[in-house]
């Protein structure tokens, strides 16, 4: 019996011996551990930059770093920290969808687009944006993408304000040649590059301390010399820090005189087990000495909650391995939000700004005539009271509320007169167009006067006008130009616009989609 136990202890693998010797609750250097925290130094600024550029830039966003630099963890933090109510994330790996057709087909299916082409994807993205949802295409292992697929993603990212935002996470060396082919000139880049940086010595110390504390111990298990050795061997990259840290702690365990002596005497029986046996023997001895029957010790079972995935960028966030969280689709959609084709660990609720659709600041408008009505009411209130006179019953006069409503309806009439004077196309014209025809969308704004001024400034363009819709529950005024027979004709029309308008990235939009959004 004893020989069997000794054989079992001596056959334990290195990880088990590491856990027993240092009394860890789990392997502190595993890629994903219970209660693992998102390490923010040199990663929080990159995450904040990605959220900012997603709101204000139409470039493809590329995050690079060597293997073990934390790209996948940052990708998970990006998805988890996105506003679930205003962002739908489609997460995938280029190792599974490297070809253009396969990649486009999967993305279109994930967002429930009508077709399996770029035009259908852009139409779906535009309609989602109209209800306040921005599409994110998040692609890991992007170095595996074929050149044609990379070019297609660049085209999608540059398709306008409502186009999907494209995020690539790739090995720096492997994707560099493909990115160079997309670089038209140093001044005009089709992508924004964010290169991850290694941790310095102090950050390596903090990273190791965080890992060890998560496993129930602390940084005091490592000396300054050992920490410096971990940093030198790993180069400061998190994945390599894990490997070097485990290796150095195993070496330290093997070299410890106490550990060698204990293994020689008891075949490797762990210190924790010996301490438990000593406590049991002591308890039995005390019970016997007191003359009482030994009672079975009471055991309290605490139900520990499952780790909750969190990302707090102040250093207290935690990660585990649920299905990647995604934002809800618009009402009526039967397609689940973006799901990665393979299980990946995600995070949640990062302490970063919520990603919402950027909209122009509303411009001050002239006070509505209701103010005048209010002034009149105040004047009437200040006049001398008139004695009531008996009179036969008459129809009730219009209520003050109705008067206020009538007064509040006056400004749109005046606005309509101003609009009509510009000769711009308005809502009835949009309803008359065939749904299969296309217009070029030039501008979107919350201020109607801004739309009117824009139309007046470009009155020389044929069929320029604007219509009213809603965006995130508020009025939204959209300026368009032209009525073209198809998408390609509208694309050709963009080339004929003034340079200033072309720089604003206008894009084709079908009248069918416009008619659905009219108020």
C-alpha positions as CSV (number, residue, x, y, z in Angstrom):
1,X,0.0,0.0,0.0
2,X,2.8,2.4,0.9
3,X,4.7,1.6,-2.2
4,X,1.7,2.4,-4.3
5,X,1.3,5.8,-2.7
6,X,4.9,6.6,-3.1
7,X,4.7,5.6,-6.8
8,X,1.7,7.9,-7.3
9,X,3.5,10.9,-5.7
10,X,6.7,10.4,-7.7
11,X,4.8,10.2,-11.0
12,X,3.1,13.6,-10.6
13,X,4.0,16.0,-13.4
14,X,5.8,19.3,-13.0
15,X,2.6,21.4,-12.8
16,X,1.2,19.3,-10.0
17,X,4.4,19.4,-8.1
18,X,4.5,23.2,-8.6
19,X,1.0,23.5,-7.2
20,X,1.8,21.3,-4.2
21,X,5.1,22.9,-3.3
22,X,4.0,26.5,-3.5
23,X,0.4,25.8,-2.4
24,X,-1.1,27.5,-5.5
25,X,-4.9,27.2,-6.1
26,X,-4.1,26.8,-9.8
27,X,-1.3,27.2,-12.3
28,X,-0.6,30.9,-12.2
29,X,1.2,30.9,-15.6
30,X,-1.6,29.2,-17.6
31,X,-2.9,31.3,-20.5
32,X,-6.4,31.6,-19.0
33,X,-6.9,31.1,-15.3
34,X,-9.9,31.5,-13.0
35,X,-10.0,35.1,-11.9
36,X,-7.4,36.3,-14.4
37,X,-7.2,40.0,-14.6
38,X,-6.7,42.1,-17.7
39,X,-3.2,43.7,-17.3
40,X,-3.6,47.3,-18.4
41,X,0.0,48.8,-18.7
42,X,0.9,49.4,-22.3
43,X,-2.5,47.9,-23.3
44,X,-5.1,50.4,-22.0
45,X,-3.8,53.2,-24.3
46,X,-4.1,50.9,-27.3
47,X,-7.6,49.9,-26.3
48,X,-8.7,53.5,-25.8
49,X,-7.2,54.4,-29.2
50,X,-9.1,51.7,-31.0
51,X,-12.4,52.9,-29.4
52,X,-11.6,56.5,-30.5
53,X,-10.7,55.6,-34.0
54,X,-13.8,53.4,-34.4
55,X,-15.9,56.5,-33.8
56,X,-14.0,59.1,-35.9
57,X,-12.0,57.3,-38.5
58,X,-12.9,55.2,-41.6
59,X,-9.5,53.6,-41.8
60,X,-8.9,49.8,-41.3
61,X,-7.4,49.4,-37.8
62,X,-4.5,46.9,-37.5
63,X,-3.0,45.7,-34.2
64,X,0.3,43.9,-34.5
65,X,2.7,42.1,-32.2
66,X,4.7,38.9,-32.0
67,X,3.3,35.6,-30.7
68,X,2.5,35.9,-27.0
69,X,2.3,39.7,-27.0
70,X,-1.4,39.7,-25.9
71,X,-3.2,40.4,-29.2
72,X,-6.0,37.9,-28.6
73,X,-6.5,39.2,-25.1
74,X,-6.7,42.7,-26.4
75,X,-9.2,41.6,-29.1
76,X,-11.4,40.1,-26.4
77,X,-11.2,43.3,-24.3
78,X,-12.2,45.4,-27.3
79,X,-15.3,43.3,-27.9
80,X,-16.2,43.1,-24.2
81,X,-15.8,46.8,-23.6
82,X,-18.0,47.8,-26.6
83,X,-21.4,49.2,-25.9
84,X,-23.7,46.2,-26.2
85,X,-26.7,48.4,-27.1
86,X,-25.0,50.3,-29.9
87,X,-22.4,47.9,-31.4
88,X,-22.7,44.5,-33.0
89,X,-19.4,42.6,-33.2
90,X,-18.7,39.8,-35.8
91,X,-15.6,38.0,-34.4
92,X,-13.8,35.4,-36.5
93,X,-10.3,33.9,-37.2
94,X,-8.6,34.3,-40.5
95,X,-7.3,30.8,-40.1
96,X,-10.8,29.5,-40.8
97,X,-11.9,32.2,-43.3
98,X,-8.8,33.3,-45.2
99,X,-10.3,33.5,-48.7
100,X,-12.3,36.5,-49.9
101,X,-15.5,34.6,-50.7
102,X,-15.6,32.6,-47.5
103,X,-14.9,35.6,-45.4
104,X,-17.5,37.8,-47.1
105,X,-20.1,35.0,-47.0
106,X,-19.6,34.4,-43.3
107,X,-19.9,38.1,-42.4
108,X,-23.0,38.6,-44.5
109,X,-24.6,35.6,-42.9
110,X,-23.7,36.7,-39.4
111,X,-25.4,40.2,-39.9
112,X,-28.3,38.7,-41.8
113,X,-27.6,40.7,-45.0
114,X,-29.9,40.2,-48.0
115,X,-27.0,39.0,-50.2
116,X,-23.5,37.7,-50.1
117,X,-21.6,40.6,-51.6
118,X,-20.1,43.9,-50.5
119,X,-23.1,46.0,-51.6
120,X,-25.5,43.9,-49.5
121,X,-23.1,44.1,-46.5
122,X,-22.9,47.9,-46.8
123,X,-26.7,48.2,-47.2
124,X,-27.2,46.2,-44.0
125,X,-24.6,48.3,-42.2
126,X,-26.4,51.4,-43.2
127,X,-29.8,50.2,-42.1
128,X,-28.3,49.1,-38.8
129,X,-26.8,52.5,-38.3
130,X,-30.2,54.1,-38.9
131,X,-31.4,52.4,-35.7
132,X,-28.3,53.2,-33.7
133,X,-26.2,50.0,-34.2
134,X,-22.6,50.1,-35.6
135,X,-21.1,46.9,-37.1
136,X,-17.6,45.8,-36.0
137,X,-15.7,43.2,-38.0
138,X,-13.0,41.8,-35.6
139,X,-10.6,39.4,-37.2
140,X,-7.9,37.5,-35.3
141,X,-4.9,35.8,-36.9
142,X,-5.2,38.3,-39.8
143,X,-1.8,37.4,-41.2
144,X,-3.5,34.4,-42.7
145,X,-5.8,36.5,-44.9
146,X,-5.3,36.3,-48.7
147,X,-4.4,39.6,-50.5
148,X,-7.8,39.8,-52.2
149,X,-9.6,39.4,-48.8
150,X,-7.4,42.2,-47.3
151,X,-8.2,44.5,-50.2
152,X,-11.9,43.8,-49.8
153,X,-11.8,44.7,-46.1
154,X,-10.0,47.9,-46.9
155,X,-12.8,48.8,-49.4
156,X,-15.4,48.0,-46.8
157,X,-13.7,50.2,-44.2
158,X,-13.5,53.2,-46.5
159,X,-17.2,53.0,-47.7
160,X,-18.4,55.8,-45.5
161,X,-19.5,56.8,-42.0
162,X,-22.1,54.1,-41.7
163,X,-19.8,51.3,-43.1
164,X,-18.6,48.5,-40.8
165,X,-15.4,49.2,-38.7
166,X,-12.7,46.7,-39.5
167,X,-10.2,45.6,-36.8
168,X,-7.3,43.2,-37.7
169,X,-5.1,41.5,-35.1
170,X,-2.0,40.0,-36.7
171,X,1.7,39.0,-36.3
172,X,3.7,42.0,-37.2
173,X,6.3,40.3,-39.4
174,X,3.9,38.1,-41.3
175,X,1.4,40.7,-42.2
176,X,4.0,43.5,-43.1
177,X,4.3,42.6,-46.8
178,X,0.6,42.6,-47.3
179,X,0.2,45.9,-45.6
180,X,2.9,47.4,-47.8
181,X,1.0,46.5,-50.9
182,X,-2.0,48.5,-49.6
183,X,0.1,51.6,-48.8
184,X,-0.6,54.0,-51.7
185,X,1.7,56.7,-50.3
186,X,3.1,57.7,-46.9
187,X,0.5,60.6,-46.7
188,X,-2.5,58.5,-47.8
189,X,-2.7,55.3,-45.8
190,X,-5.6,52.8,-46.1
191,X,-5.0,51.6,-42.5
192,X,-3.9,52.7,-39.1
193,X,-1.2,50.6,-37.4
194,X,-1.1,50.1,-33.6
195,X,2.0,48.1,-32.6
196,X,2.0,46.4,-29.1
197,X,5.0,47.1,-27.0
198,X,6.8,44.8,-24.5
199,X,6.6,45.4,-20.7
200,X,9.6,46.9,-18.9
201,X,11.1,45.5,-15.8
202,X,8.8,47.1,-13.3
203,X,5.7,46.2,-15.4
204,X,7.1,42.6,-15.6
205,X,7.2,42.6,-11.7
206,X,3.6,43.8,-11.5
207,X,2.5,41.3,-14.1
208,X,4.1,38.4,-12.1
209,X,2.6,39.7,-8.9
210,X,-0.8,39.8,-10.4
211,X,-0.5,36.2,-11.6
212,X,0.8,34.9,-8.3
213,X,-1.8,36.7,-6.3
214,X,-4.6,35.3,-8.5
215,X,-3.3,31.8,-7.5
216,X,-3.3,32.5,-3.8
217,X,0.3,33.6,-3.2
218,X,2.4,36.8,-3.9
219,X,5.4,38.3,-5.5
220,X,7.5,37.5,-2.4
221,X,8.0,34.0,-3.9
222,X,10.4,35.5,-6.4
223,X,13.6,37.4,-5.6
224,X,14.7,40.5,-7.5
225,X,17.3,38.4,-9.3
226,X,14.7,35.9,-10.4
227,X,12.3,38.6,-11.6
228,X,15.2,40.2,-13.6
229,X,15.9,36.8,-15.1
230,X,12.3,36.3,-16.1
231,X,12.3,39.7,-17.8
232,X,15.6,39.1,-19.6
233,X,14.5,35.6,-20.9
234,X,11.0,36.8,-22.0
235,X,11.9,40.1,-23.5
236,X,8.9,41.6,-21.7
237,X,6.2,39.8,-23.8
238,X,3.4,38.4,-21.6
239,X,3.3,34.9,-23.1
240,X,7.1,34.5,-22.7
241,X,6.9,35.9,-19.2
242,X,4.5,33.0,-18.3
243,X,6.9,30.4,-19.6
244,X,10.0,31.9,-18.1
245,X,8.2,32.4,-14.7
246,X,7.1,28.8,-14.5
247,X,10.5,27.5,-15.5
248,X,12.4,29.6,-12.9
249,X,10.0,28.6,-10.1
250,X,10.4,24.9,-11.0
251,X,14.2,25.3,-10.9
252,X,14.0,27.0,-7.6
253,X,11.8,24.3,-6.2
254,X,14.2,21.6,-7.4
255,X,17.2,23.4,-5.8
256,X,15.5,24.0,-2.4
257,X,17.3,21.8,0.3
258,X,14.1,21.3,2.2
259,X,12.3,20.0,-0.9
260,X,15.1,17.6,-1.7
261,X,15.2,16.3,1.9
262,X,11.4,15.9,2.1
263,X,11.4,14.0,-1.3
264,X,14.1,11.7,0.0
265,X,12.3,10.9,3.2
266,X,8.7,10.7,2.1
267,X,8.9,10.2,-1.6
268,X,7.8,13.7,-2.3
269,X,4.9,14.0,0.2
270,X,3.8,17.7,0.0
271,X,4.2,20.0,3.0
272,X,0.5,20.8,3.0
273,X,-0.5,17.1,3.4
274,X,1.9,16.6,6.3
275,X,0.5,19.7,8.1
276,X,-3.1,18.4,7.6
277,X,-2.1,15.0,9.1
278,X,-0.5,16.7,12.1
279,X,-3.6,18.7,12.8
280,X,-5.8,15.6,12.6
281,X,-3.5,13.7,15.0
282,X,-3.5,16.7,17.4
283,X,-7.3,16.9,17.4
284,X,-7.7,13.2,18.1
285,X,-5.2,13.4,21.0
286,X,-6.9,16.4,22.6
287,X,-10.3,14.6,22.4
288,X,-8.9,11.5,24.0
289,X,-7.2,13.5,26.7
290,X,-10.5,15.3,27.6
291,X,-12.2,11.9,28.0
292,X,-14.8,12.6,25.3
293,X,-15.7,10.6,22.3
294,X,-14.0,12.1,19.3
295,X,-16.6,13.9,17.2
296,X,-16.5,14.1,13.5
297,X,-15.4,17.6,12.7
298,X,-18.0,19.8,11.3
299,X,-17.5,20.9,7.7
300,X,-18.8,24.1,6.3
301,X,-19.2,24.1,2.6
302,X,-19.1,27.5,1.0
303,X,-20.7,27.7,-2.5
304,X,-18.3,29.9,-4.4
305,X,-19.8,31.8,-7.3
306,X,-18.4,31.1,-10.8
307,X,-15.9,33.8,-11.9
308,X,-17.6,36.6,-13.6
309,X,-15.9,37.9,-16.8
310,X,-14.9,41.5,-16.2
311,X,-12.6,44.1,-17.7
312,X,-11.8,47.1,-15.6
313,X,-9.0,49.1,-17.0
314,X,-7.9,50.2,-13.6
315,X,-6.3,46.8,-13.1
316,X,-9.1,45.0,-11.4
317,X,-10.7,43.4,-14.4
318,X,-11.1,39.7,-14.8
319,X,-11.3,37.4,-17.8
320,X,-12.6,33.9,-18.2
321,X,-13.9,31.9,-21.2
322,X,-17.5,32.5,-22.1
323,X,-18.8,32.9,-25.7
324,X,-17.7,36.3,-27.0
325,X,-20.3,38.9,-25.9
326,X,-21.9,40.8,-28.8
327,X,-24.4,43.6,-29.1
328,X,-28.1,43.0,-29.9
329,X,-29.4,43.1,-33.5
330,X,-32.2,45.5,-34.5
331,X,-35.7,44.5,-33.7
332,X,-37.1,41.9,-36.1
333,X,-33.7,40.3,-36.9
334,X,-33.5,36.5,-36.5
335,X,-29.7,36.5,-36.6
336,X,-27.7,36.2,-33.4
337,X,-25.2,38.9,-32.7
338,X,-21.6,38.4,-34.0
339,X,-20.3,35.0,-32.9
340,X,-16.8,33.7,-33.3
341,X,-16.6,30.4,-35.2
342,X,-14.4,28.9,-32.5
343,X,-14.7,29.2,-28.7
344,X,-12.7,32.2,-27.4
345,X,-12.4,33.8,-24.0
346,X,-14.0,37.2,-23.6
347,X,-14.2,40.0,-21.1
348,X,-17.0,42.3,-20.0
349,X,-17.7,45.8,-18.7
350,X,-14.3,47.4,-19.3
351,X,-13.8,50.8,-17.8
352,X,-13.5,52.6,-21.1
353,X,-15.7,55.0,-22.9
354,X,-18.8,53.4,-24.4
355,X,-18.6,53.1,-28.2
356,X,-21.6,54.9,-29.6
357,X,-22.3,56.3,-33.0
358,X,-20.8,59.8,-33.3
359,X,-23.3,62.5,-34.4
360,X,-22.7,66.2,-35.1
361,X,-23.4,68.5,-32.2
362,X,-26.9,70.1,-32.6
363,X,-26.9,73.7,-33.7
364,X,-28.9,76.3,-31.8
365,X,-32.2,77.0,-33.4
366,X,-34.4,80.2,-33.2
367,X,-36.8,80.1,-30.3
368,X,-40.2,78.7,-31.4
369,X,-43.3,81.0,-31.5
370,X,-44.5,79.2,-28.4
371,X,-42.6,81.9,-26.5
372,X,-44.6,84.6,-28.1
373,X,-47.8,82.8,-27.1
374,X,-46.6,82.5,-23.6
375,X,-45.8,86.2,-23.5
376,X,-49.3,87.0,-24.7
377,X,-50.7,84.7,-21.9
378,X,-48.7,86.6,-19.3
379,X,-49.9,89.9,-20.6
380,X,-53.5,88.7,-20.4
381,X,-52.9,87.6,-16.9
382,X,-51.6,91.0,-15.9
383,X,-54.6,92.9,-17.2
384,X,-57.5,93.9,-14.8
385,X,-60.0,91.1,-14.2
386,X,-63.3,91.4,-15.9
387,X,-66.5,90.6,-14.0
388,X,-68.2,87.4,-15.3
389,X,-71.3,87.9,-17.3
390,X,-74.0,85.3,-17.6
391,X,-74.4,84.0,-21.1
392,X,-76.0,81.0,-22.8
393,X,-73.8,77.8,-23.2
394,X,-71.4,78.2,-26.1
395,X,-69.0,75.7,-27.7
396,X,-65.9,75.4,-25.5
397,X,-63.0,77.5,-26.8
398,X,-59.7,75.8,-27.9
399,X,-57.7,74.7,-24.9
400,X,-54.3,76.4,-24.0
401,X,-52.6,73.1,-24.9
402,X,-54.2,73.1,-28.3
403,X,-53.1,76.7,-28.8
404,X,-49.6,75.8,-27.8
405,X,-49.6,73.0,-30.2
406,X,-50.8,75.2,-33.0
407,X,-48.1,77.8,-32.2
408,X,-45.4,75.1,-32.1
409,X,-46.5,74.0,-35.6
410,X,-45.7,77.4,-37.1
411,X,-41.9,77.0,-37.3
412,X,-42.1,74.0,-39.6
413,X,-44.3,76.0,-42.0
414,X,-41.8,78.8,-42.1
415,X,-39.0,76.2,-42.5
416,X,-40.8,74.6,-45.4
417,X,-41.1,78.0,-47.1
418,X,-37.3,78.4,-46.7
419,X,-36.7,74.9,-48.1
420,X,-39.0,75.5,-51.0
421,X,-37.1,78.7,-52.0
422,X,-33.9,76.7,-52.5
423,X,-35.4,74.4,-55.2
424,X,-34.1,71.4,-53.3
425,X,-35.6,67.9,-53.6
426,X,-37.8,67.1,-50.6
427,X,-39.7,64.1,-49.1
428,X,-42.4,63.8,-51.9
429,X,-39.7,63.5,-54.5
430,X,-37.9,60.7,-52.6
431,X,-41.2,58.8,-52.4
432,X,-41.8,59.0,-56.1
433,X,-38.4,57.5,-57.1
434,X,-38.2,53.8,-58.0
435,X,-36.9,51.7,-55.1
436,X,-34.2,50.1,-57.4
437,X,-32.6,53.5,-58.2
438,X,-29.7,55.0,-56.2
439,X,-28.8,58.4,-54.8
440,X,-25.4,59.6,-53.4
441,X,-25.5,60.3,-49.7
442,X,-23.5,63.4,-48.9
443,X,-24.3,64.5,-45.3
444,X,-26.1,63.6,-42.2
445,X,-26.9,66.1,-39.4
446,X,-29.2,66.7,-36.5
447,X,-29.8,70.4,-37.4
448,X,-32.2,70.9,-40.3
449,X,-30.8,74.4,-40.9
450,X,-27.4,72.8,-41.5
451,X,-28.9,70.6,-44.2
452,X,-30.6,73.6,-45.8
453,X,-27.4,75.6,-45.8
454,X,-25.5,72.7,-47.3
455,X,-28.0,72.3,-50.1
456,X,-28.0,76.0,-50.8
457,X,-24.1,76.0,-51.0
458,X,-24.2,73.2,-53.6
459,X,-27.4,74.2,-55.5
460,X,-25.5,73.8,-58.8
461,X,-25.7,70.0,-58.4
462,X,-28.6,68.2,-60.1
463,X,-31.3,66.6,-57.9
464,X,-29.8,67.7,-54.7
465,X,-32.1,67.6,-51.7
466,X,-32.6,66.3,-48.2
467,X,-35.1,64.3,-46.2
468,X,-35.8,63.7,-42.5
469,X,-35.4,60.4,-40.7
470,X,-34.5,59.4,-37.1
471,X,-31.1,58.4,-35.7
472,X,-30.8,57.0,-32.1
473,X,-34.4,58.3,-31.4
474,X,-33.7,61.9,-32.5
475,X,-34.5,63.7,-35.8
476,X,-31.8,63.2,-38.5
477,X,-31.5,65.2,-41.7
478,X,-29.8,63.5,-44.7
479,X,-28.6,65.3,-47.8
480,X,-28.4,63.3,-51.1
481,X,-27.6,64.1,-54.7
482,X,-28.9,62.5,-58.0
483,X,-31.1,59.7,-59.1
484,X,-29.1,56.9,-60.8
485,X,-30.1,53.7,-62.4
486,X,-27.9,51.5,-60.3
487,X,-25.1,51.3,-57.7
488,X,-22.4,51.4,-60.3
489,X,-23.9,54.5,-61.9
490,X,-24.0,56.2,-58.5
491,X,-20.3,55.2,-58.0
492,X,-19.5,56.8,-61.3
493,X,-21.5,59.9,-60.2
494,X,-19.3,60.2,-57.1
495,X,-16.2,60.7,-59.4
496,X,-18.0,63.7,-61.0
497,X,-18.6,65.5,-57.7
498,X,-16.4,68.5,-56.6
499,X,-13.2,67.5,-54.8
500,X,-14.3,68.8,-51.5
501,X,-17.4,66.5,-51.5
502,X,-15.3,63.5,-52.7
503,X,-13.0,64.0,-49.7
504,X,-16.0,63.6,-47.3
505,X,-16.4,60.0,-48.6
506,X,-20.0,60.0,-50.0
507,X,-21.5,56.6,-50.8
508,X,-24.4,55.2,-52.9
509,X,-27.7,54.5,-51.2
510,X,-30.8,52.9,-52.7
511,X,-34.1,54.8,-52.8
512,X,-35.8,51.7,-51.4
513,X,-33.7,52.0,-48.3
514,X,-34.3,55.8,-48.1
515,X,-38.1,55.3,-48.4
516,X,-38.1,52.9,-45.5
517,X,-36.4,55.4,-43.3
518,X,-38.6,58.5,-44.2
519,X,-40.5,60.0,-41.4
